[in-house]
């Protein structure tokens, strides 16, 4: 029975990894590493790579659309609103149209593959399980396959928000420096997006999206409000509110950024002190379970050995 469970679990994991790798290669086709290229050459290669990626995404969307229809729910959001799933995908960094299709395709595929793999293992190994138990396992594996993409997407959103929160204070300092140096707020956002690409790709993409929305005709306040809604981070929402109020009441944007960056830096220091204060509590359990027993053995073993040897000789 143990061998059967291990075999079924191994086959299921291999199938999931294999399907995931195939879909990932379709979404992000492997490109050659580009080192020591000129700026013009990099832009041309990047444009060509993006075109290839877009073609691959369209082909993938066309191929897996039949799978997505089985689990795709009807979007009841109004045309001017965005559904909760679309907001969650945008928070995870997926803003293209094929993201929702890939998501529901994974739900359908995992819902079918996991119980079918288990049933295939039952037919091959023929364990002495009752039919009711097999039915329960099939049901729970199908339910797990259906809800697994939800869990993975939530983890991706949390990880991306953590990255944005970690790098946002540095971006705010850069924006304040750009504004104080004479750049406008729009030019400062574009410059900070370029500079932050090396440090945080997610934050650079969000700032680039703000610039693109402004070029498409949206106001700066609307573009910043859209970014705050996408990321869902309190610090970003507070910064956007500060910039909107500065423009509304005619106060200096540089002064608002300076005041808010100081408060944000103070919050960052307090969080670091809080994490440092938690270290003794976190290491207490490993200290008791791992280090103290070894110390007791090293300290008490020689005297105990000598005492037992003396009793043995007597």
Steps between C-alpha positions, in 0.01 A plus 500: 500500500787737583663421166172571322458838670858598419464392137173687447636811669818490292313459173261784592784735585684414178189561291431834668861611458506386138180683409616808689834506317330467161260785571777715649716454191204599286442816704868595537699344213872468582713778355877520462690696762589848385828634643702807408257622235457859392189685612354501151570133450342414834186693411471326164551157655258580782237612249545182298485285812180670616346441159590131518360478852175664389465256210570207735237628743240527228577146381482370857170677560355348184616148593386490861177700469287180482644386835429834666131494406429209735598692815465862388221678679292771340642840583216699658700820536382811320696611192660789691592276792759227528417160647661381820703237314629757251607723788677209665678411176605862456630505858708193412643682196295337222318769304469331159174352377630143489571492876139419591483229232820337628373518857171322425679251274720402793191458719335271245819305428588439864140409585513227235863388518533443875201262547568325166859439606378353827251274319775389263713407801206307646466300178873426484576417864151377600513584872261341746305818557125523535314669211368767737855594603609518135202724422588731790863524386394575142264773621760665722768484230263661249412770754868552576581534131220754456604720793878463461529788246318727748759424767792545261361831373452629855860409584623679188304813591638496855858451378469783246351737758785418735750587226320826426485596868869426542615716207240777510687725752807504275286591200337781698842640594603491134178677399556769762857551374380529140231755589740706711750493211247673274319216323124497484307232685420319174862501384610397848267198497637393161861541616441313826338217305812467286736512797303250710490233229829353623388494864134402466342397171150503653523859623653613170211340310244677719665839446527430128129419493430839659704674229326304223155587638596867503619479141169336409311805630434430867580765756786450742263473795294233326809302397639513854163401645490202264848395617397526865194286430708238316772455759278525809778627731430755771823697443432540129141608565620760751761633256242527222260685731781736598584579137134552409448737793819689413379561147148584618603760758803631311765401753852397406526140380865485606409608854220243519734227380766606749260488796350169396839341424617593850194340658543195277865473597398517867245222447766294327737541794226409748421185301868406501517552877186290542651217297820523704302484825331179383829318439552377861150353507546330163831337592379383842338179376794389278732588787311277743446210261832495313778682683427437869485118465840501330644721773362271769651199324841667464503622861348201678626213286863488634401511871230239447742279311759528778239432769367192319854374445585538870182319605576225251852448637374490859 
